[in-house]
Amino acid sequence: MAASSRDSLVYACEGLRGDLPALLKAISKTALHPVFSPEDVELAKQLLLYSIEDNDKNPDMYLGEAIHATAFGAESALGRPLLPRPEALDSITIEQLHKFHSLFFVPNNMVLAGCGIEHKLLVEMAHEHFGALRPGVARTWSSSPYVGGFAFVPDQRPPPLVQRLDEVHTAIGLRGPPLFDRLTSRAPEDFYVACLLQAMMGGGSSFSAGGPGKGMYSRLYRQVLNEYGWFENISCSNFSYPEDSIFLIQAAANQKPRTFDLLDITASMLKEMESDISTEEFERARNQLKSQVLACLESRLPLLEDILFSIRIYNQRVPGESHIQRLDALTPDHIIQYARKMLQSEPTIVVHESADQQKNWVGDSLLTALRGVLRAPRRTAE
């Protein structure tokens, strides 16, 4: 399989241990010696068009794109869309593909990893299949500092469907911690704090296809979904990158007159992050996060992705035990102190609903009002 994200491109395969030579040969041939035939390029463009059309019907997809463009700037590396617009596909040429390949597919910019394989054997096979590569220019991380702001995203779906669904989707985000601390060459403590805070906030949907119960003890589930029946869903996310990240809460409702209420409740839940945390709530979130980390690393593909990620970001393998130790070192006060720090950052606000509602939104006024909510002095009990 091949998969791409905002900051990486991954080629992966799975097979029996005895087929390792054939597997590595297939990966090296695909990654290092691609054949960009006109027919294949045209087929890829058609598949991209189908993906773009599907994304335009999925609010969660283009809300995510709008969040990144607003938080990091539309022209930054992290703010650019994952998929091109249809009109841009025609301008992509085979020559451009070859140029991109020659720039990025060099040893200085690549990581080869495997699991279920003896390290010595993998190194020998790597020399055989990748040893002829010539060093190139190592690519550095493109700076995409967090900026924040407001964006209104009109619904891209057909007007009859928009009117029938009567939905609104919103997101409010804050500047989160980076993945990489240049002083220690590892993840900063704040990264683990943000992960634990995200687990504590949690969230979910008013309807669960897999059966009820998932996340019901998280703060967003208990204080929002259980209290306001008009919420379709609300969840906390943390998009982390080497030099910056965005910590946000996304929400959806099916009644437009409640849009301002939806934003107000979301903002109040962000503000509540600096409130006192009970031992029970803290330990529940930490145990859940530790369980998710360890369960994920029991599966081969997630383990392989974790190895690739660790080497690419930290230039070393970070074992699961290290993550657990760093989570065990945290206290509720770590969360409260970091929440206060995040609340002082410039907010990111994205509103997605039908185009005829755009007249109701004045971005500067909304940002000013939200800053007042998030940065207000914490009220203490008398």
HELIX and SHEET records of a PDB file:
HELIX    1   1 ARG A   17  ASP A   19  5                                   3    
HELIX    2   2 LEU A   20  LEU A   32  1                                  13    
HELIX    3   3 PRO A   38  ASP A   56  1                                  19    
HELIX    4   4 PRO A   59  PHE A   72  1                                  14    
HELIX    5   5 PRO A   86  LEU A   89  1                                   4    
HELIX    6   6 ILE A   94  PHE A  104  1                                  11    
HELIX    7   7 PRO A  107  ASN A  109  5                                   3    
HELIX    8   8 HIS A  119  PHE A  130  1                                  12    
HELIX    9   9 PRO A  159  LEU A  165  1                                   7    
HELIX   10  10 GLU A  189  MET A  201  1                                  13    
HELIX   11  11 ARG A  219  LEU A  220  1                                   2    
HELIX   12  12 TYR A  221  LEU A  225  3                                   5    
HELIX   13  13 LYS A  256  ARG A  258  5                                   3    
HELIX   14  14 THR A  259  LYS A  271  1                                  13    
HELIX   15  15 GLU A  272  GLU A  274  5                                   3    
HELIX   16  16 THR A  279  CYS A  296  1                                  18    
HELIX   17  17 ARG A  300  TYR A  314  1                                  15    
HELIX   18  18 GLY A  320  ASP A  328  1                                   9    
HELIX   19  19 PRO A  332  LEU A  343  1                                  12    
HELIX   20  20 ALA A  355  ASN A  360  5                                   6    
HELIX   21  21 GLY A  363  ARG A  375  1                                  13    
SHEET    1   A 2 ALA A   2  SER A   4  0                                        
SHEET    2   A 2 LEU A   9  TYR A  11 -1                                        
SHEET    1   B 6 GLY A 149  PRO A 154  0                                        
SHEET    2   B 6 THR A 348  GLU A 353  1                                        
SHEET    3   B 6 VAL A 168  GLY A 176 -1                                        
SHEET    4   B 6 SER A 245  ALA A 253 -1                                        
SHEET    5   B 6 PHE A 231  SER A 240 -1                                        
SHEET    6   B 6 GLY A 203  SER A 205 -1                                        
END                                                                             
